[in-house]
Amino acid sequence: MRREDDTKLWDLLGKAATPEVSPFFARNVLRSVREQPRFLHSIAEWFRFNRLVPAATVAMAVIVMVFVAHNPDTGLSTAADSDPVAKIDPQDYEVVADLDDLVASDENALWDDNSSL
């Protein structure tokens, strides 16, 4: 833009005060840059001990819950598993009944022998 194009604008610009830079401008700029958090510093902040322990605890709880949800048979036993009579075939019921009578008579005989002494 030439001065001949708009003389009023150039006259107005000539009367405007020129901005002066503070002698401490560079120091103030560097201070504001240093005050801003750095990327690595913000990442290191997440790995502090007071934040890492609760986060690790929650992560372990989620892992355990996922493992238990995918493997429900491990670790949990039902009453049917601990009952040996439930595992017996229907053909063997007579033998089991005879064994129960034999064990009951053997227990009674044991008490009878002790009472004679």
Secondary structure, DSSP 8 states (H G I E B T S, - for coil): --TTT-HHHHHHHHHS------TTHHHHHHHHHHHS--HHHHHHHHTSHHHHHHHHHHHHHHHHHHHHHH-TTSS---HHHH-GGGGS-GGGHHHHHHHHHHHHHHHHHHHHHHHH-
